[in-house]
Amino acid sequence: MRALELLRELIAFPTVSSDSNSAISDLIQGWLTNLGFETERVDYLDDRGVRKSNVLGRKGPAGKGLAWFGHTDVVPVNSWSFPAAGPWTPHVENGRIYGRGSCDMKGPVCCMLAALEATQDVALKAPLYFTVTADEEVGMPGARKVVELSRFYREIVATQTNAIIGEPTSLDIVYAHKGGRAVKVTSVGRAAHSSTGLGINANMALIPFLMEVKKINDEMESQPEWSDARFSPPTPTLNLVIRDTNTGLNITSAQSECLVYFRPMPGQNADGMVERLRQLAEHMGLKFEIIFSGSPLFTDPSTPFIQELLQLTGRTSARTVAYGTDGAVFTELRNIAVFGPGDIAQAHTDDEWISLEQLGMGTQLYCDAIRRWCC
């Protein structure tokens, strides 16, 4: 199976988001060139000065065809429980291939590459685009650079080309996913020996804000404007993380951070909630920063594109998912869906795998999509 051969090669690249993905991007760009694609590279330096790469390819005449999007970065390996092989050593066993990124989402990437190879001699009547981004797992800055700088992406927007985000959906058609908003609120105190009474405890100053966040969480879990039954779970599932820099029980905390993250759904006033959090923080003398903003993805399931995808895959209905994708950034695209091989339940796990059956089916369905919209 060609997708499996390609996936063996890609798993071996340890493309954790904190590291450069330029080497794997070089390989994929070479593959695209060999298949007759014109390629475009959108490189950038991340916040730590690490070079990152987005690779785009285009083949075929101008017009409205098909655009496929994926990413090459993977989440860290903080633990790994699969005994037969390490996270960067692809291992096939019992109808599965194991390795970090096998499911999310080097597997889907390889299915589309295999489909490009299988259809390379087919005459195209409309353009076929292929894109892999960097840093999807850490706030999607790679996709933002594509939106900002890529001429291929501008063509896709101008023609409103049909777009597929290849994240793992078990090959179901996903017409909507949640967005995201994340803010950081910082309380600054003064360190001192706690016996002196001379310190200012940053945690104490943060407590009133935390009490308000609890009220907001309860509101989001109970008020109808924050509920959408099309999703599971049907609420924004606000999450709270607290970080304290203190190193001793007898030291007053000099700084404490609160991270608030929630996942809004289509039509919900996410920006209004962010502004509410800002006003609360500033009123309490706390520092406020927006650290992530992504829009929900939504394409009306009755549109011809979604209906054609359902016909293509033999599914009877499209569904939603609670996780996000680069589609949160590609907001200018009106005909867009999430559709890829692999089960999201296997993503980010410490024995990550994708089934060989899904790889085979994914490749075939991507071939069918190419023939439907480009040939």
C-alpha positions as CSV (number, residue, x, y, z in Angstrom):
1,M,0.0,0.0,0.0
2,R,1.5,3.3,-1.2
3,A,0.1,5.4,1.7
4,L,1.7,3.0,4.2
5,E,5.1,3.3,2.5
6,L,4.9,7.1,2.6
7,L,3.7,7.0,6.2
8,R,6.7,4.9,7.3
9,E,9.0,7.7,6.0
10,L,7.1,10.6,7.6
11,I,6.7,9.1,11.0
12,A,10.5,8.9,11.2
13,F,10.7,12.7,11.3
14,P,10.3,13.9,14.9
15,T,8.3,17.0,13.9
16,V,7.2,18.1,17.4
17,S,5.8,21.7,17.1
18,S,8.6,23.1,19.2
19,D,11.1,22.0,16.6
20,S,11.7,22.9,12.9
21,N,9.6,21.0,10.3
22,S,11.8,22.2,7.4
23,A,13.3,18.7,6.7
24,I,9.9,17.0,6.3
25,S,8.7,19.9,4.2
26,D,11.7,19.6,1.9
27,L,10.8,15.9,1.3
28,I,7.1,16.6,0.7
29,Q,8.0,19.5,-1.6
30,G,10.2,17.2,-3.6
31,W,7.5,14.6,-3.9
32,L,5.0,17.2,-5.2
33,T,7.6,18.5,-7.7
34,N,8.1,14.9,-9.0
35,L,4.3,14.6,-9.5
36,G,4.2,17.7,-11.7
37,F,3.0,20.2,-9.1
38,E,4.1,23.8,-9.1
39,T,5.1,24.4,-5.5
40,E,5.1,27.4,-3.2
41,R,7.0,27.6,0.1
42,V,5.8,29.9,3.0
43,D,8.6,29.9,5.6
44,Y,8.7,31.9,8.8
45,L,10.4,32.0,12.2
46,D,8.2,31.2,15.2
47,D,8.3,33.2,18.5
48,R,11.4,31.4,19.6
49,G,13.3,31.9,16.3
50,V,12.8,28.4,15.0
51,R,12.3,28.1,11.3
52,K,9.0,26.6,10.2
53,S,7.7,25.8,6.7
54,N,4.4,25.6,4.9
55,V,4.3,23.8,1.6
56,L,1.7,24.3,-1.1
57,G,1.3,22.7,-4.5
58,R,-0.9,23.4,-7.5
59,K,-1.5,21.3,-10.6
60,G,-4.0,21.8,-13.4
61,P,-5.7,24.7,-15.2
62,A,-7.2,27.7,-13.6
63,G,-10.7,27.4,-12.2
64,K,-12.6,25.9,-9.3
65,G,-11.4,22.5,-8.4
66,L,-10.3,20.9,-5.1
67,A,-8.0,22.0,-2.3
68,W,-6.7,19.7,0.4
69,F,-5.2,20.9,3.7
70,G,-3.2,19.1,6.4
71,H,-0.3,19.7,8.8
72,T,3.1,18.2,9.5
73,D,3.7,19.0,13.1
74,V,2.8,16.6,15.9
75,V,2.3,16.9,19.7
76,P,5.2,16.1,22.1
77,V,5.9,12.6,23.4
78,N,5.8,13.0,27.1
79,S,5.2,9.3,27.5
80,W,5.0,6.3,25.2
81,S,3.5,2.9,26.2
82,F,3.7,0.9,23.0
83,P,6.5,-1.7,23.8
84,A,7.3,-2.9,20.3
85,A,8.8,0.3,18.9
86,G,9.4,3.9,19.9
87,P,7.3,6.9,18.7
88,W,9.6,7.7,15.7
89,T,10.0,4.1,14.6
90,P,7.0,3.1,12.5
91,H,5.7,-0.4,13.4
92,V,3.0,-2.4,11.7
93,E,1.1,-5.0,13.8
94,N,-2.5,-6.4,13.9
95,G,-3.7,-4.2,11.0
96,R,-2.3,-1.0,12.5
97,I,0.7,1.2,12.1
98,Y,2.0,2.8,15.3
99,G,4.0,6.0,15.7
100,R,3.6,9.6,16.8
101,G,1.6,11.4,14.1
102,S,0.4,8.2,12.4
103,C,-3.2,9.4,13.1
104,D,-2.9,13.1,13.6
105,M,-2.1,13.7,10.9
106,K,0.7,12.2,8.9
107,G,-1.6,9.3,8.0
108,P,-4.2,11.5,6.2
109,V,-1.3,13.5,4.6
110,C,0.1,10.2,3.2
111,C,-3.4,9.1,1.9
112,M,-3.7,12.4,-0.1
113,L,-0.1,12.1,-1.4
114,A,-0.8,8.5,-2.5
115,A,-4.0,9.7,-4.2
116,L,-2.0,12.4,-6.0
117,E,0.4,9.7,-7.2
118,A,-2.4,7.4,-8.2
119,T,-4.1,10.1,-10.3
120,Q,-0.9,11.7,-11.7
121,D,-1.6,10.7,-15.3
122,V,-5.2,11.7,-15.3
123,A,-5.9,14.9,-17.3
124,L,-7.1,17.6,-15.0
125,K,-9.9,20.0,-16.1
126,A,-9.7,22.1,-12.9
127,P,-7.0,22.9,-10.4
128,L,-5.9,20.5,-7.7
129,Y,-4.2,22.1,-4.6
130,F,-2.3,20.4,-1.7
131,T,-1.2,22.3,1.4
132,V,0.6,21.2,4.6
133,T,1.1,23.7,7.3
134,A,3.3,24.0,10.4
135,D,2.3,24.6,14.0
136,E,-1.3,23.5,13.8
137,E,-1.0,21.9,17.2
138,V,0.1,25.2,18.9
139,G,-2.3,27.9,17.8
140,M,-2.2,27.6,13.9
141,P,0.4,30.3,13.1
142,G,1.4,28.3,10.0
143,A,-2.1,28.5,8.6
144,R,-2.2,32.3,9.4
145,K,1.0,32.8,7.4
146,V,-0.6,30.9,4.5
147,V,-3.6,33.2,4.7
148,E,-1.3,36.2,4.8
149,L,1.3,35.4,2.2
150,S,0.3,32.5,-0.1
151,R,-0.7,33.4,-3.7
152,F,-2.1,29.8,-4.1
153,Y,-4.3,30.4,-1.1
154,R,-5.5,33.7,-2.7
155,E,-6.5,31.7,-5.8
156,I,-8.4,29.2,-3.7
157,V,-10.3,32.0,-2.0
158,A,-11.0,33.9,-5.3
159,T,-12.5,30.8,-7.0
160,Q,-14.1,29.5,-3.8
161,T,-12.6,26.1,-4.6
162,N,-14.0,23.2,-2.7
163,A,-11.8,22.6,0.4
164,I,-11.1,19.5,2.5
165,I,-9.3,19.6,5.9
166,G,-7.9,16.1,6.2
167,E,-8.0,15.7,9.9
168,P,-9.1,12.3,11.2
169,T,-12.9,11.8,11.2
170,S,-13.1,8.1,10.5
171,L,-13.9,9.3,7.0
172,D,-17.2,10.8,8.1
173,I,-18.1,14.2,6.7
174,V,-17.8,17.0,9.3
175,Y,-19.5,20.2,8.4
176,A,-18.8,22.2,11.6
177,H,-16.3,22.3,14.5
178,K,-15.9,24.6,17.5
179,G,-13.6,27.6,17.6
180,G,-11.4,28.7,20.4
181,R,-10.5,31.7,22.6
182,A,-7.7,31.7,25.1
183,V,-6.6,34.5,27.4
184,K,-3.9,34.9,30.0
185,V,-4.4,36.9,33.1
186,T,-1.4,37.7,35.3
187,S,-1.3,38.8,38.9
188,V,2.0,40.4,40.1
189,G,2.9,40.5,43.8
190,R,6.1,40.7,45.8
191,A,8.2,37.9,47.1
192,A,9.2,37.9,50.8
193,H,9.5,35.5,53.7
194,S,6.0,34.8,54.7
195,S,6.7,35.4,58.4
196,T,7.5,39.1,57.8
197,G,4.2,40.3,56.4
198,L,6.2,42.3,53.9
199,G,5.3,40.3,50.8
200,I,2.3,40.7,48.4
201,N,0.8,37.4,47.5
202,A,-0.1,37.3,43.8
203,N,-2.4,34.4,44.3
204,M,-4.6,36.3,46.8
205,A,-5.0,39.1,44.2
206,L,-6.1,36.6,41.6
207,I,-8.9,35.1,43.7
208,P,-11.6,37.6,42.9
209,F,-11.0,37.1,39.2
210,L,-11.2,33.3,39.6
211,M,-14.5,33.7,41.4
212,E,-15.8,35.6,38.3
213,V,-14.5,32.9,36.0
214,K,-16.4,30.3,38.0
215,K,-19.6,32.4,37.5
216,I,-18.9,32.6,33.7
217,N,-18.3,28.8,33.6
218,D,-21.6,28.2,35.3
219,E,-23.3,30.6,32.9
220,M,-21.8,28.9,29.8
221,E,-23.0,25.5,31.1
222,S,-26.5,26.6,31.9
223,Q,-27.6,29.5,29.6
224,P,-29.3,28.7,26.3
225,E,-27.2,31.2,24.3
226,W,-24.1,29.1,25.1
227,S,-25.7,25.8,24.1
228,D,-25.8,24.2,20.7
229,A,-27.3,20.7,20.5
230,R,-25.6,20.0,17.2
231,F,-22.3,19.5,19.1
232,S,-21.3,17.1,21.8
233,P,-20.7,18.3,24.3
234,P,-23.1,21.2,23.5
235,T,-21.4,23.9,25.5
236,P,-18.0,25.7,25.2
237,T,-16.4,23.6,28.0
238,L,-14.4,26.4,29.6
239,N,-11.1,25.2,30.9
240,L,-9.0,27.0,33.6
241,V,-5.3,26.6,34.3
242,I,-3.4,28.3,37.1
243,R,0.4,28.7,37.2
244,D,2.3,29.9,40.2
245,T,6.0,30.7,40.1
246,N,6.5,30.1,43.8
247,T,9.2,27.7,45.0
248,G,8.6,27.5,48.7
249,L,5.7,27.3,51.2
250,N,7.3,30.1,53.3
251,I,7.6,32.6,50.3
252,T,4.8,34.9,49.2
253,S,4.1,34.3,45.5
254,A,5.5,37.0,43.3
255,Q,3.5,36.1,40.2
256,S,0.6,33.9,39.3
257,E,-1.0,33.3,35.9
258,C,-4.5,32.2,35.0
259,L,-5.3,30.8,31.6
260,V,-8.9,30.7,30.4
261,Y,-9.8,28.7,27.3
262,F,-13.3,28.1,25.9
263,R,-14.6,26.7,22.6
264,P,-17.3,28.8,21.1
265,M,-19.8,27.4,18.5
266,P,-21.2,29.2,15.4
267,G,-23.2,32.3,16.2
268,Q,-22.0,32.7,19.8
269,N,-20.6,36.0,21.0
270,A,-17.0,34.8,21.8
271,D,-15.5,38.2,21.3
272,G,-18.0,39.7,23.7
273,M,-17.0,37.2,26.3
274,V,-13.3,38.0,25.8
275,E,-14.0,41.7,26.3
276,R,-15.9,40.8,29.5
277,L,-12.9,38.9,30.8
278,R,-10.7,41.9,29.8
279,Q,-12.8,44.4,31.7
280,L,-12.9,42.2,34.8
281,A,-9.1,41.7,34.8
282,E,-8.3,45.3,34.2
283,H,-10.8,46.4,36.9
284,M,-9.0,44.2,39.4
285,G,-5.5,45.5,38.4
286,L,-4.4,42.4,36.5
287,K,-2.6,42.1,33.3
288,F,-4.6,40.7,30.3
289,E,-3.5,39.1,27.1
290,I,-5.3,37.3,24.3
291,I,-3.1,34.2,23.4
292,F,-5.4,32.4,20.9
293,S,-8.4,33.2,18.7
294,G,-9.9,30.8,16.2
295,S,-13.3,30.8,14.6
296,P,-15.8,28.0,14.5
297,L,-15.9,26.2,11.1
298,F,-19.4,25.9,9.6
299,T,-20.7,24.9,6.2
300,D,-24.4,24.5,5.8
301,P,-24.9,20.7,5.6
302,S,-27.6,21.2,2.9
303,T,-25.1,22.9,0.5
304,P,-24.2,21.0,-2.7
305,F,-20.6,20.5,-1.6
306,I,-21.5,18.6,1.6
307,Q,-24.2,16.6,-0.2
308,E,-21.7,15.6,-2.9
309,L,-19.2,14.5,-0.2
310,L,-21.9,12.4,1.4
311,Q,-22.7,10.8,-1.9
312,L,-19.0,10.2,-2.6
313,T,-18.5,8.4,0.8
314,G,-21.8,6.7,1.0
315,R,-22.7,8.4,4.3
316,T,-26.3,9.4,5.0
317,S,-25.5,12.6,7.1
318,A,-22.7,14.9,8.1
319,R,-21.8,15.6,11.7
320,T,-19.9,18.1,13.9
321,V,-16.8,17.7,16.1
322,A,-15.7,19.4,19.3
323,Y,-12.0,19.8,18.3
324,G,-10.6,22.5,16.0
325,T,-8.5,22.5,12.9
326,D,-6.7,24.9,10.6
327,G,-10.2,25.6,9.3
328,A,-10.5,28.0,12.2
329,V,-8.2,30.2,10.3
330,F,-9.4,29.6,6.7
331,T,-12.5,31.6,7.3
332,E,-12.8,33.0,3.8
333,L,-13.6,29.6,2.4
334,R,-17.3,28.9,2.1
335,N,-17.3,25.3,0.8
336,I,-15.1,23.6,3.4
337,A,-15.4,20.3,5.3
338,V,-13.3,18.1,7.6
339,F,-12.8,14.7,6.1
340,G,-10.0,12.2,6.7
341,P,-9.0,8.7,7.7
342,G,-8.2,7.7,11.3
343,D,-10.1,7.9,14.6
344,I,-9.5,11.2,16.6
345,A,-9.6,9.0,19.7
346,Q,-6.2,7.7,18.7
347,A,-4.7,11.2,18.2
348,H,-2.2,12.4,20.8
349,T,-2.2,9.1,22.7
350,D,0.9,7.4,24.0
351,D,0.4,4.4,21.6
352,E,-0.8,6.5,18.6
353,W,-1.9,4.4,15.6
354,I,-4.0,4.4,12.5
355,S,-5.6,1.3,10.9
356,L,-4.3,0.0,7.6
357,E,-8.0,-0.2,6.5
358,Q,-8.5,3.5,7.1
359,L,-5.3,4.3,5.1
360,G,-6.6,2.2,2.1
361,M,-10.1,3.6,2.3
362,G,-8.8,7.2,2.7
363,T,-6.6,6.9,-0.3
364,Q,-9.4,5.6,-2.5
365,L,-11.9,8.2,-1.4
366,Y,-9.4,11.0,-2.0
367,C,-8.8,9.6,-5.5
368,D,-12.6,9.7,-6.0
369,A,-12.7,13.3,-4.8
370,I,-9.9,14.3,-7.2
371,R,-11.8,12.7,-10.1
372,R,-15.1,14.3,-9.1
373,W,-13.9,17.9,-8.9
374,C,-10.8,18.1,-11.0
375,C,-11.3,15.7,-13.9
